[in-house]
Amino acid sequence: MPQAELPFPCVAIDFETSGRAAHFACAVGLVRIEDGRVTARFESLIRPPSSQVWFTHIHGLRWRDLKDQPTFAEVWPLAAGILEGTRYLLAHNAQFDRRVLQACCCVAGLEPPLQPFLCTLRGARAAPLGLRSRSLNHVCAYFGIPLNHHNAASDAEGCARIYARLRELGVSDAIMRI
């Protein structure tokens, strides 16, 4: 199948979190997609504000993996350059990632990006995929997109590739916008 022709660059973002509070990010992945191709990638572990890591069973990260990592305030200025000139931020279940990004920026005293979010979960629900579940791993499997699920960079890349495939199927940005 041909690559989706996108008239503008977008960045997919994915966070892993260590706790229930939105600002407890412990990993971030960003993948820039242009003309249907991945053109840039950023990933980093993040030292969360607490040594209690609640979701190790999901992403495999433990305090020993995170304690010596940079904080969000140190990571985000390095990551934010990938957003330059982009129209949208993409996420699978964008309400979650938007909430984490805004909370982390607020706590760090940083301005959140201005780009609106598009939700590929919403797009997958609107597309005729014939799947019972539209979770990231199921949609990636449907499209044959490789995925190391709950690795932030892999999840972001999966989301970017899903976005391109949804566009090929005619799913509009208006349907995905949150």
Stockholm file with secondary structure:
# STOCKHOLM 1.0

chainA/1-178         MPQAELPFPCVAIDFETSGRAAHFACAVGLVRIEDGRVTARFESLIRPPSSQVWFTHIHGLRWRDLKDQPTFAEVWPLAAGILEGTRYLLAHNAQFDRRVLQACCCVAGLEPPLQPFLCTLRGARAAPLGLRSRSLNHVCAYFGIPLNHHNAASDAEGCARIYARLRELGVSDAIMRI
#=GR chainA/1-178 SS CCCCCCSSCEEEEEEEESSSSTTCEEEEEEEEEETTEEEEEEEEECCCSSSCCSCHHHHCCCHHHHTTSCCHHHHHHHHGGGGTTCSEEEETTHHHHHHHHHHHHHHHTCCCCCCCEEEHHHHHHHSCCCCSCCCHHHHHHHHTCCCCTTCHHHHHHHHHHHHHHHHHTTCCHHHHBC
#=GC SS_cons         CCCCCCSSCEEEEEEEESSSSTTCEEEEEEEEEETTEEEEEEEEECCCSSSCCSCHHHHCCCHHHHTTSCCHHHHHHHHGGGGTTCSEEEETTHHHHHHHHHHHHHHHTCCCCCCCEEEHHHHHHHSCCCCSCCCHHHHHHHHTCCCCTTCHHHHHHHHHHHHHHHHHTTCCHHHHBC
//
